[in-house]
């Protein structure tokens, strides 16, 4: 599978409250669609997860993943694409990708995978 990938270096947001949490809706921007993904770790629980955790896009679509870590250090890993990026607590990082072939990709948090923190990107 061929994927074009751009990592936008730098922090987008240093801190925020639940009111600042991603809305899970796409925003149309010049380079493509922004998809907000919250890396959840609610109040000292073991209920880790991505919100949303299942995503579907069309072949050729350019997506900017806006990844926000809630209160702990999190990670966004896609083994097939050699993506392994950390997101510091209460910060946001952008990752831009263009998927050029149909397929399915599993993503997960390296630090919390055993707690079920994983999801799927489907390209159709």
Secondary structure, DSSP 8 states (H G I E B T S, - for coil): --EEEEEEEEEEES---GGGS-----EEETTEEEEEEEEEEGGG-S-EEEES-EEEE-TT-EEEEEEEE-SS-EEEEEGGGTEEEEE-TT-EEEEEEEE-S-EEEEEE-TTTGGGT-EEEEEE-
